[in-house]
Amino acid sequence: MRYVVFVFLLALLLPAQVHALEISEYNITFEILPNGYVSERVSMVFAERLNTSTLNYVVLGEVADLSISGDLGMIDYTLERTGNENNVKFAVPEGTGRLEITFTAKDLVFAKDSLYNFFTNLQPPESDRVNVIALLPRGFAVYRDVVYPDGRETLTDGERIYLKWEFERPDDVMISFKFYSPYSDYSLPVLFAMGFAIVIITGYLTLHYRKRVKREFMRGFTEDERKVLGELAGRKVCMQKKLEKQFGFSRAKMTRVVKRLEKKGLVERERVGRTNRLFYRK
């Protein structure tokens, strides 16, 4: 069985005549279903009501059950699929102040035995606030508090556990966590035998799983970010100016890359003269 995580990108492309419009709130809710699919709901609240506009919404990955609505009613759309890309085009009625897009994603959860991993990397349009909620299936719990990024709330609606994050004007949002079912129908002897077997193969599985997770984790970065991150992972500490020369980056480009990695909690900077000393945070 193959365990693959597809990075799921979201981008709102506004036409020139409405490019200056601001999104005051961008909300994303992921509801993980028992079959491993994810029902996703994206809502955008605009600072000003829109004029009549044609918008494009691009989704990468396998999706189904797409629906678009606004505060004025349902909105028709056309869907063009090219390889792994879904380009959704739709006309927004004049006076629309809120949009909601719902669909089912099939590539956000991968499993190994009874342990599941949710992973997505979002690039939301610029907005004052981005709220993300991830609802676990009923009967499931977060595994050993393995959640990225920090700063989330772990809550419950009485039936399910869910995680909640709030971001202010993020460039991108990467969400990753593991979950499992703490319940089992197995008898005590069977559980003991399974536990013993797990202990025996822990070394192999740990090494194999870490390599796989690392490969999938790196898919959430640009090529420039992967270059810098790979070099820092090997050196642990390096001068920013040295990496600029090594990769042929301009100072401005290198600064942008470092800032994005710093926001993701993977790099720390220490000012040294006219450059920075960079520290890799595992």
Beta strands, then each sheet from edge to edge (+ up, - down):
strand 1: 10-13
strand 2: 23-32
strand 3: 38-46
strand 4: 53-60
strand 5: 63-70
strand 6: 73-74
strand 7: 77-82
strand 8: 85-92
strand 9: 98-105
strand 10: 109-112
strand 11: 115-122
strand 12: 130-135
strand 13: 141-148
strand 14: 153-156
strand 15: 161-167
strand 16: 173-180
strand 17: 237-239
strand 18: 267-272
strand 19: 275-280
sheet 1: 1+ 4- 8+ 7-
sheet 2: 6+ 5- 9+ 3- 2+ 12+ 15- 14+
sheet 3: 10+ 11- 16+ 13-
sheet 4: 17+ 19- 18+
end
